[in-house]
Structures are given as C-alpha cells and as structure tokens.
Amino acid sequence: MTNITVLAGGIGGARFTRGLLQQLAATEPDATVTVIVNTGDDMWLDGLRICPDLDTVMYTLGGGINEEQGWGRPGESRRASAEIAAYGRGWTWFTLGDLDLATHIVRSDLLRSGSTLSEATSFLCRRWQPGAQLLPMSDTPVETHARLAMDADEHRAGELIHFEEWWVRYRAGVPVTEFVQVGLDSAVPAPGVVDAILTANLVILPPSNPVVSVGTILAVPGIRDALRSTAAAVVGVSPIIAGAAVRGMADACLNTIGVQTSAEAVGLHYGSRAANGVLDAWLVDETDVGALPALAAAGIRSVAVPLWMRDADTTRRLAADTLALARGIFTDA
C-alpha cells in the first residue's frame, strides 16, 4: 500500500491534495494520504479559535469550499459578524461567515472541554469526510507574527502584529523585518505527525507559501529532522511561476527573508537532502525550465511541467506528474 504524506498550507495545498486524491482514486485506490497542516495562522478572535489553513483543507477536500475565493463556505451570510461589529468588537477587516462561525464555535467548545486540536480536528472531519487524515502540525498553539519595519508606522515601529493582520488588513503592503512564531520554542509535533513522515512512501510539499506555511511546519522542532530521516522520497512543487507567486503575496514573505521570488530560489531555499536540506526533487513550471541546471547542480532532481491548477483536470495531471517524478526517484534508489 502506498502511504503519502503532504505538508500543506491553505488554498494551494488544499487544491493540490484534492487533485492527488482524485488521481489516486483512479490509479491506486488503496493508497492512503495524511495531510500535516500549518497552524501558524491560527488565532483567537471573538472568543473563538480560528484555524484558517485546517479549515481550508477540510472544506476543500470535503466539498464545502467556496471555489471562487478558495476559502470559507459558499452561499455565506455575515449577520453574526455584522452584529459583533455593532458592539465594537472583532476585526472589521476579518469578517467570518455564519456557516464558518459554526465550525469555530464547535472547535472552541471542544478545546475548552479539554480536547486537543488534533482531537477537535478529527471530530470536525467526521462531518466532512475529507478522504485523507488531517493532522495539525502541533497541538501546541503557535502563532506567526510579523514585526513592523522602522519606517512602517512611527507609532508602531518594531511592533509584532499577527500575521493575519499583516496579510489581510495590510495586504502584505507594510514593510516587516521578520516573522516570529510565538510559542514555537515549546511546540512539539502533534501525535502522528512524525510517524506519518517516517512511515510514508512519499512526502510531498505542495505549492504552499514556503515561508509562513511549509516553512512554519518545518520549524516545529522534530519535523525537519523527520523529513531528513525518512526513507521516502521528498518531492516539492513550486508555488512560484515565471517569477510570480501563484496566489497571495508570497513574494513579500520571500523578500522579508531575503529569498528571490523564483522557482529556482525557492527550491534552493528548501535545499537538497544531500546537503542538509529537505528536498529530493522539485517540480517547476514549463516557463521556468531555465532553473533546471542550477537545481541539478545543487543535488535537486527537477522537471518542468505545467503547474497551473486551473481546473480539476490540470490539478489531477500535476498530481500525476508529481507521482511520476517520485517513482523515478524510487527506481534509481
């Protein structure tokens, strides 16, 4: 049986995994998939524990996602958020839909009743039946914050703000000097996370933000070591096509840590497992075929294939290309 483990952020990771499940259903129906999801975007808001990436993956795989925007539920209303705002509470720039609020209410009730985040996630997935096991990267709260640059706002220079405030409110347009994962020092991988990596036949890093999604997962003590130790091939898919982020403002995150916004630079940022990195192979888009020699020189096997996940067919084809590259690695091992 093939066991595949995916390290995912939000929209890109969720859509890739959906295509992967569709491809496996047709070609390897006995395969199992475990998704280790970034929880660095999590936060408390209006008394509720919000887990943006976990929910995006769960809704996408379970058929309950708003396809147009890539997050949240379709057919939403926001009466509750409007009422919260009327009391002068909440974030007016981060409104939650009424259906989505139900998920956060149930999760928060479970957490306050003594459940871990892993247990709460498992409970929520009983409804959505995502077709894969979803694991938070850690049951320990880890929240990514951004430190405002000295010239960002003379009244807030050096202040740490939650990543979601920088990402959603400021659209990543305010300069920051660093990202800080609050709580990371005391975090440990959630139950099953390390085992899912070590026992996998294949580990995939789908097209998710390499800094604050996959990068945050890898920063949890023990996860990078497990990735470097696994006997499985580790294959990544570039979130950068032709020098631009596929979604969101990943370029602003990369600029903050001094990494160029290119498929080549991100692949080299992850690095080869042969040189203390985490990758065996890296898929880039056809427009980035020029990156292949440098990646090969760094010990990262790479191929150039169409990366745009425009619809179900193109996403499934990308998943098939990823599996094919991994099989090539196994064949040569």
Buried (B, 14 or more C-beta within 10 A) or exposed (E): EBBBBBBBBBBBBBBBBBBBBBBBEEEEEEBBBBBBBBBBBBBEBBEBBBBBBBBBBBBBBBEBBBEEEBBBBEEBEBEBBEEBBEEEEBBEEBBBBBBBBEBBBBBBEBBEEEBBBBBBBBEBBEEBEBBBBBBBBBBBBBBBBBBBBEEBEEEEEEEBBBBBBBBBBBEBEBBBBEBBBEBBEEBBBBBBBBBBBBBBBBBBBBBBBBBBBBBBBBBBEBBBEBBEEBEBBBBBBBBBBEBEBBBBBBBBBBBBEEBBBBBBBBBBBBBBBEEEBBBBBBBBBEBBBEBBEBBEEBBBBBBBBBBEBEEEEBBBBBBBBBBEBBEBBEEEE
